[in-house]
């Protein structure tokens, strides 16, 4: 062990701080996993809720197409070739329209809208001024926790007050899901705006200050202690697994 990282009185502050940071990071990752999983489930339900009326419309369209083909069969005055051409045209037009009304088509359309939004954000980020790019990054950083808090609060309130609220208010669940998903559209704004934002004098001064702080002995020691803590927890988690494998 290097002399500069030997135990000392400063560890009375560094070690508890490192443990707190490690715990907060672990809880944040767990909470983020739960929020993302819940968001994916609700978003899938949202897509299915959108596709349900389309499913009903598709069934109604099947009946309409069947009636149109029956009309062609009943119209005896028309030649057989024209009746067959009418039925083929109904099948061709309705099959193409029906494919656009499926759950898979709705999901593809939603992904396409999302991809276009992300591409637009990436394209516009490079044209921003340093000041505007910095404001964009600050806005994105503020919206990430805010959107998650709003979405979770809306879902929790709607579920907790489901018995007392009007039934139509449960339709706000998709709205809360859209709010939570909005951060995925804004996330690309950070790498898109960062090259311009780092040119801002405030950002340059902050980066120089971070470099000076990181070069301090106590900072390097805190990083070393954090890595030691991470390795210790990894070994503690791996030990029970290895014992279970040996038993098998």
Residue pairs with C-beta under 8 A, 6 or more apart in sequence:
4 217
4 220
4 221
5 221
5 224
10 218
10 221
11 225
14 218
14 221
14 222
14 225
15 225
17 222
18 222
18 225
18 226
18 229
19 229
21 226
22 226
22 229
22 230
22 233
35 148
35 151
35 152
35 180
38 155
39 151
39 177
39 180
39 181
42 155
42 173
42 174
42 176
42 177
42 180
43 177
43 181
45 173
46 173
46 174
46 177
46 178
47 103
47 106
47 107
47 110
48 103
49 174
50 106
51 101
51 102
51 103
51 106
54 101
54 102
54 106
55 101
55 103
57 101
58 98
58 101
58 102
61 94
61 97
61 98
61 101
62 94
62 98
64 94
65 90
65 91
65 94
68 86
68 90
69 86
69 87
69 90
69 91
72 78
72 83
72 86
72 87
72 90
73 83
73 87
75 83
78 86
99 105
114 184
114 185
117 185
118 185
118 188
121 185
121 186
121 188
121 189
121 192
122 188
122 191
122 192
124 192
125 133
125 136
125 188
125 189
125 191
125 192
125 193
125 196
126 192
126 195
126 196
128 136
128 193
128 196
129 196
130 196
130 197
130 198
130 199
130 200
130 203
131 200
132 196
133 193
133 194
133 195
133 196
133 197
133 200
134 193
134 197
134 200
134 202
134 203
136 189
136 193
136 197
137 189
137 190
137 193
137 194
137 197
140 186
140 187
140 189
140 190
140 193
141 190
143 182
143 183
143 186
144 183
144 186
144 187
147 179
147 180
147 182
147 183
148 180
148 183
150 176
150 179
151 176
151 177
151 179
151 180
152 180
154 172
154 173
154 175
154 176
154 179
155 173
155 176
158 165
158 169
158 170
158 172
158 173
158 176
162 170
197 203
198 204
198 207
213 219
214 220
